[in-house]
């Protein structure tokens, strides 16, 4: 997976907001894994993966149904961001 930027975090959180809170962690792990697959494809073939994007978390998440940008950081929004950040921290420590 390519280096993570703030836009990646926001888009992933918006995707997670569309899923049930108890399914968010698994969905986030899938997004990371699929971004890694896309990045490997991009490196090997020089083109984006048709389903998973260019190897960024943003390009992967942008292909999913996402909630609109929230006007306030309520509990649901903060929980989605927490799941994204926790998963990214775990991924970096692997």
Backbone bond lengths (Angstrom), bond angles and torsions (degrees), N, CA, C in turn:
res aa  C-N    CA-C-N  psi(-1)  N-CA   C-N-CA  omega(-1)  CA-C   N-CA-C  phi
1 X - - - 1.449 - - 1.525 108.09 -
2 X 1.294 115.18 140.96 1.461 120.28 -179.45 1.535 109.59 -73.50
3 X 1.341 117.81 162.70 1.467 120.59 -178.80 1.536 112.44 -54.68
4 X 1.312 115.12 142.91 1.463 122.24 -175.29 1.526 110.51 -87.52
5 X 1.325 114.47 134.41 1.459 123.00 175.92 1.533 108.58 -114.54
6 X 1.316 116.52 169.32 1.461 121.18 -179.51 1.530 111.38 -59.17
7 X 1.320 117.86 -38.59 1.468 120.65 179.30 1.531 111.58 -62.09
8 X 1.331 117.26 -34.09 1.467 121.15 176.61 1.529 110.10 -61.51
9 X 1.318 115.76 -45.29 1.471 121.52 -178.00 1.525 109.92 -63.29
10 X 1.325 116.10 -46.28 1.468 119.34 -178.82 1.531 111.39 -61.93
11 X 1.321 117.12 -47.51 1.465 119.56 -177.17 1.517 111.31 -65.25
12 X 1.318 117.66 -40.81 1.463 120.24 177.37 1.532 110.37 -62.11
13 X 1.315 117.53 -41.96 1.468 120.70 178.48 1.526 111.06 -62.91
14 X 1.311 117.34 -39.05 1.470 120.93 178.31 1.523 111.46 -65.33
15 X 1.331 117.40 -34.54 1.466 121.00 175.12 1.526 109.21 -67.55
16 X 1.319 116.87 -45.02 1.467 120.14 -179.17 1.519 112.22 -62.92
17 X 1.320 117.74 -31.83 1.466 120.67 179.87 1.524 112.08 -63.19
18 X 1.322 118.28 -19.34 1.464 122.67 177.74 1.524 112.17 -83.10
19 X 1.317 117.50 -7.38 1.464 119.44 -178.86 1.528 110.22 -112.02
20 X 1.308 115.65 163.52 1.464 121.08 178.60 1.525 109.30 -64.68
21 X 1.323 117.64 143.68 1.465 120.27 -178.80 1.531 114.02 -53.39
22 X 1.319 118.11 -35.74 1.468 119.91 -178.54 1.534 113.12 -77.12
23 X 1.326 118.23 -5.54 1.470 122.02 178.71 1.528 112.33 -108.44
24 X 1.303 117.45 -3.72 1.464 121.63 -173.61 1.522 113.59 -66.28
25 X 1.302 118.07 -42.38 1.473 120.22 -177.40 1.528 110.69 -63.03
26 X 1.317 117.05 -43.80 1.467 120.29 179.52 1.523 110.60 -65.74
27 X 1.319 117.07 -41.01 1.463 120.58 177.97 1.522 110.55 -62.70
28 X 1.318 117.27 -40.90 1.463 120.54 -179.99 1.520 111.02 -64.63
29 X 1.323 117.85 -40.23 1.459 120.59 176.73 1.526 111.01 -62.69
30 X 1.332 116.11 -38.19 1.466 120.03 176.41 1.528 110.67 -63.08
31 X 1.333 117.29 -44.17 1.467 120.63 179.90 1.529 111.27 -60.30
32 X 1.313 116.56 -43.06 1.469 120.36 178.78 1.526 110.17 -63.67
33 X 1.325 116.71 -47.61 1.466 120.49 -178.76 1.528 111.06 -60.95
34 X 1.310 116.83 -41.99 1.462 120.56 -179.36 1.531 112.01 -70.35
35 X 1.324 117.32 -33.16 1.470 120.18 174.38 1.531 109.77 -66.32
36 X 1.329 117.31 -36.25 1.465 120.58 176.53 1.532 111.02 -65.71
37 X 1.315 116.22 -41.35 1.468 120.48 177.04 1.525 109.73 -61.60
38 X 1.315 116.34 -44.49 1.466 120.79 -179.89 1.520 111.81 -63.52
39 X 1.326 116.87 -39.48 1.461 119.98 179.74 1.531 110.55 -66.27
40 X 1.312 116.71 -41.00 1.471 120.00 177.25 1.529 110.41 -62.78
41 X 1.307 116.39 -40.77 1.465 120.82 177.59 1.527 110.25 -62.94
42 X 1.314 116.83 -44.88 1.472 121.87 179.62 1.526 110.59 -60.84
43 X 1.314 116.84 -43.47 1.456 120.52 179.88 1.530 111.35 -66.18
44 X 1.306 116.68 -37.97 1.469 120.34 -176.93 1.526 112.66 -76.61
45 X 1.340 116.77 -43.53 1.462 120.47 -172.09 1.533 114.32 -108.71
46 X 1.328 117.04 -12.09 1.461 120.31 179.73 1.516 114.57 76.02
47 X 1.330 117.05 13.68 1.457 121.63 178.97 1.530 109.38 -134.76
48 X 1.327 117.32 155.92 1.464 119.04 176.29 1.525 111.86 -65.05
49 X 1.293 115.71 151.09 1.461 122.07 173.15 1.531 107.07 -68.95
50 X 1.312 117.55 135.76 1.466 120.84 -175.02 1.529 113.40 -62.05
51 X 1.319 117.00 -34.35 1.461 120.53 -177.17 1.525 113.20 -99.01
52 X 1.343 117.91 -34.48 1.461 121.49 -170.00 1.520 114.99 -107.57
53 X 1.319 119.33 -3.91 1.460 120.96 174.38 1.512 114.83 93.69
54 X 1.331 115.24 -154.05 1.465 122.12 -170.28 1.525 114.93 -96.24
55 X 1.316 117.08 2.14 1.459 119.48 179.20 1.513 114.12 106.85
56 X 1.327 116.69 -4.42 1.463 119.15 174.35 1.522 108.67 -93.07
57 X 1.304 115.72 154.29 1.457 120.13 174.72 1.529 109.61 -62.82
58 X 1.323 117.38 -37.51 1.459 121.64 178.68 1.523 111.19 -60.41
59 X 1.328 117.38 -47.44 1.465 118.59 -177.65 1.520 111.27 -65.99
60 X 1.326 117.60 -32.21 1.467 120.33 176.51 1.520 110.42 -70.72
61 X 1.311 117.24 -49.24 1.462 121.37 -176.88 1.528 112.11 -66.26
62 X 1.316 117.06 -31.96 1.466 120.93 -178.90 1.520 112.16 -64.87
63 X 1.309 117.09 -16.38 1.464 121.42 179.38 1.525 112.03 -89.47
64 X 1.326 116.29 4.20 1.469 122.22 179.77 1.526 109.75 -109.99
65 X 1.313 114.73 164.98 1.456 120.62 173.53 1.531 107.69 -71.08
66 X 1.313 116.82 124.76 1.468 121.18 -177.01 1.519 110.74 -122.81
67 X 1.319 115.14 147.21 1.465 120.72 173.67 1.526 108.76 -69.72
68 X 1.313 117.23 154.09 1.467 118.49 174.96 1.526 110.38 -65.92
69 X 1.314 115.39 158.30 1.466 119.65 177.55 1.528 108.59 -60.08
70 X 1.318 115.98 129.33 1.458 121.44 -177.48 1.525 110.82 -77.79
71 X 1.330 115.41 143.33 1.463 119.75 178.16 1.528 111.73 -84.90
72 X 1.332 116.63 -11.48 1.467 120.68 179.77 1.526 109.04 -144.85
73 X 1.306 115.62 149.48 1.464 121.31 179.98 1.529 109.57 -89.04
74 X 1.335 115.56 74.80 1.458 119.86 179.25 1.533 109.99 -81.31
75 X 1.324 116.18 -176.16 1.459 120.83 -176.04 1.508 114.29 -60.06
76 X 1.339 117.37 -40.78 1.467 120.73 179.42 1.527 111.24 -63.78
77 X 1.308 115.89 -43.59 1.464 120.99 -179.47 1.528 109.81 -65.24
78 X 1.305 116.60 -47.60 1.459 120.47 -179.17 1.529 111.23 -62.46
79 X 1.333 117.20 -38.20 1.464 119.65 177.96 1.524 110.86 -63.36
80 X 1.317 117.19 -42.32 1.468 120.08 179.37 1.528 110.20 -63.27
81 X 1.316 117.99 -43.29 1.470 120.89 177.33 1.525 110.92 -62.79
82 X 1.334 117.28 -39.06 1.469 120.89 178.90 1.512 110.64 -61.16
83 X 1.328 116.63 -43.99 1.468 120.26 -179.82 1.524 110.10 -62.63
84 X 1.331 116.72 -43.60 1.468 120.18 179.09 1.526 110.17 -60.52
85 X 1.304 116.94 -50.31 1.465 121.15 -176.31 1.527 111.17 -65.28
86 X 1.328 117.24 -43.09 1.473 119.78 177.51 1.533 111.05 -58.74
87 X 1.323 116.63 -44.10 1.467 120.08 -179.75 1.530 111.47 -65.76
88 X 1.327 116.31 -40.50 1.459 119.33 179.12 1.525 111.61 -66.13
89 X 1.313 116.99 -39.53 1.465 120.51 176.86 1.529 110.87 -63.83
90 X 1.315 117.21 -42.68 1.469 120.31 177.58 1.522 110.93 -64.19
91 X 1.310 116.79 -40.18 1.460 121.89 179.78 1.529 110.47 -63.62
92 X 1.318 117.98 -39.99 1.464 121.19 179.54 1.512 112.09 -67.85
93 X 1.319 117.47 -29.41 1.459 121.58 -177.86 1.524 113.27 -83.88
94 X 1.325 117.30 -0.62 1.470 120.67 -179.46 1.505 111.51 -87.20
